[in-house]
Amino acid sequence: MNNHDQLTAILHHSIKLQPRQQLIDLIKLIYQSEFGTGHLITEESSSLERLKDEIHAHRNEPEPVTGRFTPLGNGLCRIHLAGIENTGISASTVNRLCIWAASLVKGQGLQFKEKLLGLRACLEATACQSGLIELDRFLDAYDFETCPSFSHSTQYHEYYAPSYRVVTLDLWLYFDLFTRLDRLLQSESSVNLAIDGLCGAGKSTLAQLLQFIYSAQYSAQVIPMDHFFLPSRLRTAERLQEPGGNIDYERFLAEVAYPLSESKQFSYHVFSCQNTSHNRKVTIKPGKLNIVEGSYSLHPRLRSLYNLKVFLTVDRDEQLRRLKNRSSEEQFFDFTEKWIPLENFYFDQLKIPQHSDLVLRSDRD
């Protein structure tokens, strides 16, 4: 589905769920698709206080007809706040996710105008003359250089009492993870999280997002399993026939797992795939949240280390598309002919998804 078709589908979906919308409300949806709501975040602490006030003000409202999330396109969605305090996710986490979205999405006036012209084509196709007149007035009057924000219609406020924030699709995809993690961080002295799964499923990207969200409050640390690939001298035929045998889990246990389980500062050697040697050393001071990410992180010998075990999966075609985009031709061949079969052997033989607390899909479409 191309971007135009996707936006058209989103507009139709929005109208179906909220039929009392006015044209300006659809224009606002398109505006948020292009620009997000970064203009509303001037300072993190004040943004958090406004969010808390809004959540508390709507404590007893029922779930909105839209459900928890509404798609906007461009990798963004609205998260509706009504009843959100009952899910377990914290206001601080939602606020940090808003800041994350604002840092990624800047938007362009020209792109916004092109999207509005796409809306105009939809109105022409449905012979909506009143909508065409109103949209043309907006196009003539709006300043596409400065792209100021604007409010929902009075009717929209009256019928739908909008209370939401704009975030990336990550929150929608991984909402169960955020709610589970926030509960654990409130109840445990420390949380060790593992993110295992298919190559190309987004394990490293998710770990980086979690570190951004939780670093300030919980000193989140990330430890990549890529640093523990088995060195050449240990890659015997017998070892590589073992499910998960191409990871140096003995070294991980000695250098990471044991000190991490006791929340002690530790150092470990980083294995470099480029020169197949341990070329540097990393020192980690454990935080309240410690994230081990990468294939083989849920190996049975390591599993007892974690409070929360996550397995990421992705559609096969999307997996190959991502790997092709980030790899050379030779690297892509290695992935498809060597690394993916080894990982699948490990997943299947040791039943890694079945031993995970959460199995999550990362397909953003």
URWO-V930481 format. One line per field, one symbol per residue. ss: DSSP state (H for helix, E for strand, C for the rest). phi: phi as a letter, one per 40 degrees, with the letter a starting at -180 (. if undefined). burial: 1 if it has 24 or more other ideal C-beta (glycine too) atoms within 12 Angstrom, else 0. Layout:
ss=???
phi=???
burial=???
This chain:
ss=CCHHHHHHHHHHHHHHHCCCCCHHHHHHHHHHHHHCCHHHCCCHHHHHHHHHHHHHHCCCCCCCCCCCEEEEECCEEEEECCCHHHCCCCHHHHHHHHHHHHHHCCCCHHHHHHHHHHHHHHHHHCCCHHHHHHHHHHHHHCCCCCCCCCCCCHHHHHHHCCCEEEEEHHHHHCHHHHHHHHHHHHHCCCEEEEEEECCCCCHHHHHHHHHHHHHHHHCCEEEEHHHHECCHHHCCHHHHCCCCCCECHHHHHHHHHHHHHCCCCEEEEEEECCCCEEEEEEEECCCCEEEEECCCCCCCCCHHHCCEEEEEECCHHHHHHHHHHHCCHHHHHHHHHHHHHHHHHHHHHHCCHHHCCEEEECCCC
phi=.ccccccdcccccccccbccccdcccccdcdcccbgbdccbcaccccccccccccccbdcccccccgcbbcbgggbacbccdgcccchcccccccccccdccccbbgbdcccccccccccccccccfcccccccccccccccccccfccacccdcccccbfdaabbbccdcccbdcccccccccccbbcabbbbbbiccgchcccccccccccbcccbfcbbbccdcbcccdcbccccccccdgccbccccccccbcccccbfbcabaccccccbfaccabbbbbdccbbbbbhdgcbddcbdccbcabbbbbaddccdccccccbbccccccccccbccdcccccccccfcdccccbbbcbccc
burial=00000111011011101100111111111111111111011000001101100110010000010101111111111111110100101111111111111101101000111011111101100000001001100110000100100001000100010111111111111111111111011000011111111111111111101111110011011111111111100000000001111111101110111011000001010110000001000001011111111111111111101111111111000010011000000000001000110111011001011011111111010
